[in-house]
Amino acid sequence: MQANESSPTTGRGVVMTGAIFAGLAVALGAFAAHAMKAHYDADALRTFETGVRYQMFHALALLVCGALQARGMATLVASRLFAAGIVLFSGSLYGLALTEAKWLGPVTPIGGVLFLAGWVALAIASRQRT
C-alpha cells in the first residue's frame, strides 16, 4: 500500500504543514498588530508576539525538514517535535495572552523542550547517511 504523497509523514506533507503554520503565523501577527492593540496591554502583546515569532521560526524549520526528508534524510521525528512544540509553546502563549489562563503557564516550557528536542533530532538526522 502506497502512502499518500501529502500525508503529514511525507516530505511534501511536512512542507504543507510548515506552510500552513507559517501562514497562520502571518495572520496571527497581523491580528496582534491590529486587532489586539486596542484591547490588550503591552505585556499581553509581547507574549502573543513571542508565540508568533517562535511559530514562524519552527514553521520554517518544518519546511527544511520536509525538503530534507524528500531527499531521503530521516527528519520525521524532528518535524513531529517541531509541530508539537508549535502547538504547545505558541498555543499556550496565545492562550495566556488572550485569556490570562494561568494554568497554561506550565505548558509553555514543555513546548520549548519539544523545540530543543526537534533541533537535536534534526542534528542527528543530518549525521545519518542517506
C-alpha atoms as one frame of an Amber mdcrd trajectory, in Angstrom:
protein
   0.000   0.000   0.000   1.461   3.340  -1.062   1.497   6.317   1.349  -0.436
   9.404   0.347   2.081  11.889  -1.098   0.696  14.736   1.011   0.462  12.704
   4.227   1.959  14.511   7.252   4.652  11.815   7.320   5.972  12.515   3.814
   8.333  15.277   2.765   5.554  17.033   0.890   3.164  16.676   3.844   5.727
  18.170   6.213   6.263  21.091   3.829   2.485  21.592   3.656   2.260  21.549
   7.461   5.101  24.065   7.695   3.460  26.311   5.111   0.150  26.223   6.994
   1.856  27.054  10.298   3.800  29.881   8.591   0.648  31.326   7.031  -1.105
  31.166  10.390   1.853  32.961  11.982   1.477  35.808   9.492  -2.274  36.001
  10.147  -1.801  35.887  13.921   0.920  38.539  13.707  -1.454  40.807  11.792
  -4.160  40.103  14.373  -1.769  41.123  17.160  -0.640  44.260  15.340  -4.111
  45.488  14.502  -6.952  43.939  16.483  -5.238  43.324  19.816  -3.640  46.742
  20.349  -6.864  48.406  21.431  -7.897  45.650  23.830  -4.755  44.166  25.412
  -1.861  45.603  27.392   1.780  45.667  26.288   2.648  42.503  28.254  -0.101
  40.502  26.552   1.011  41.791  23.147   4.638  40.842  23.850   3.571  37.369
  24.977   1.434  36.875  21.875   4.168  38.160  19.570   6.675  35.759  21.158
   4.318  32.923  20.261   4.058  34.204  16.690   7.834  34.569  16.362   8.570
  31.044  17.600   5.767  29.641  15.459   7.307  31.220  12.359  10.843  30.036
  13.207   9.649  26.492  13.640   7.314  26.582  10.650  10.423  27.396   8.621
  12.212  24.502  10.345   9.344  22.260   9.223   9.878  23.435   5.635  13.542
  22.491   5.924  12.641  19.093   7.394  10.222  18.436   4.550  12.771  19.397
   1.928  15.446  17.236   3.537  13.060  14.319   4.032  12.233  14.409   0.333
  15.966  13.917  -0.261  15.984  10.847   1.965  17.074  12.322   5.294  15.379
  10.885   8.365  13.789  14.084   9.664  10.324  12.785  10.561  10.980  12.812
  14.322  12.305  16.380  14.174   9.305  17.545  12.167   6.869  15.984  14.626
   8.682  17.566  17.561   8.632  20.978  15.879   4.904  20.712  15.120   4.071
  19.610  18.670   6.279  22.397  20.013   4.373  24.969  17.965   1.056  23.735
  19.320   2.208  23.634  22.953   4.633  26.566  23.124   2.975  29.079  20.826
  -0.530  27.851  21.579  -0.040  28.255  25.316   1.349  31.772  24.834  -1.657
  32.701  22.704  -3.956  31.384  25.404  -2.069  33.215  28.149  -2.189  36.493
  26.239  -5.840  36.267  25.239  -7.417  34.686  28.304  -4.910  35.076  31.143
  -5.478  31.367  31.892  -2.551  30.913  34.289  -2.766  27.106  34.076  -1.273
  27.407  30.571   1.995  28.747  32.017   3.475  25.298  32.736   2.617  24.124
  29.206   4.940  26.665  27.564   8.237  25.122  28.754   7.066  21.682  27.588
   6.719  23.144  24.102  10.157  24.713  24.457  11.659  21.345  25.349   9.983
  19.854  22.261  11.592  22.588  20.132  15.012  21.779  21.608  14.457  18.054
  21.069  13.478  18.798  17.467  16.756  20.597  16.854  18.677  17.697  18.411
  16.742  15.233  16.237  17.495  17.323  13.140  21.193  17.383  14.042  21.178
  13.599  14.478  19.341  13.162  11.167  21.986  15.270   9.440  24.658  12.840
  10.590  22.881   9.804   9.173  23.759   8.567   5.731  21.019   8.636   3.119
